[in-house]
Amino acid sequence: MRHSSFGRFEGKGFMKVSELGEFGLIEMIARRVGKAREPVVLGVGDDASLLQPSPGRQIATTTDMLVEGVHFTREHMPPQDLGFKSLAVNISDLAAMGAEPIQAFVSIGLPPDARVEDVDLFYSGVLDAAGPAMQISGGDTVSSPHGWIISVTLIGQVAAGKALRRDSARPGDTVFVSGPLGDSAAGLALILGKSIVKNRGTAEFLIHSHNRPQPQTAVGIALSSSGLSACAIDVSDGFLQDLGHICESSRVGAKIEAELIPISPQMVSAARENGVETLFWPLTGGEDYSLIFTVSRDNKRNMEELVVSEGLTAICRIGEIVEEEGIELSRGKKPYTLPRDGGYDHFRHE
């Protein structure tokens, strides 16, 4: 995950978490998230949660961590957006497996001077991302000496043997992507002051795309339940980086027609205004949380029918899987040079 920002909203008369205390904070969070409901048998309030999965389902789990100063700062991103995104990025991981999200565990480390109101807004954003079907079933609260630390674990379920996996791409498969790429990276560039746009609506659209990504749960579940795909990944670190993960895990390569990659007019406008190559953000930016997935030749027509029947009109064909390892880009039937920045790496210094 890339670096974004978070609003301080300084003011007088606000209660700090050090004044509310740990157990007061836990009580506030428990009231926020509510009581357990099926398939969660026991939620917040005991030593562990209890879950009763549906018959014939496998459990899918994922976890992610956000650290202030690494993944976000407290200058621009409101706490409600931070809460939303903290959960959304994990929901996207389950979507990439074709799994239905069921419950989440949200742990948070807070400095003593953190405002109770900001924590409440953070959990409001978490619940916005969860929606009515998913439950917050627990977590942990601790004191942090150096800013906010957030850890989210999600549990979902998928029909046994139907999970979408990175290692299941095969030569001859068609490569699809479920939605536009590059909006989040363009929004982050605006947030960090690395680019500017004149049109306010364009700026708001791109920043919202970065702060409030929309997990492709419906797409993932449709692919899994229909059996039309066995392989998917979400675009978190960048299109080239994440497609590379599929190729490496499946021991295959890919040929991508760059002109077929879906991009928004807002992103194109921002790129042109700032002298950025149009495909740079879509190919390398990351945090779009669209799905890259593959479909066999035999299922190509059925895939077209699924797009129409399920209303998944943002899905685009962009290339194919080949035997020779590596990613080959073309544009207008001519070779296209890969951008130098292939995607995000947590431990690589820029």
Helices and strands as residue ranges (DSSP letters): E 4-5, H 17-20, H 22-33, E 40-42, E 50-51, E 57-67, E 72-73, H 79-96, E 100-110, H 116-130, E 135-138, E 141-143, E 149-159, G 166-168, E 174-177, H 183-191, H 200-211, H 217-226, E 231-234, H 239-250, E 253-257, G 258-260, H 265-273, H 280-284, E 291-295, G 297-299, H 300-309, E 316-322, E 326-331, E 334-335
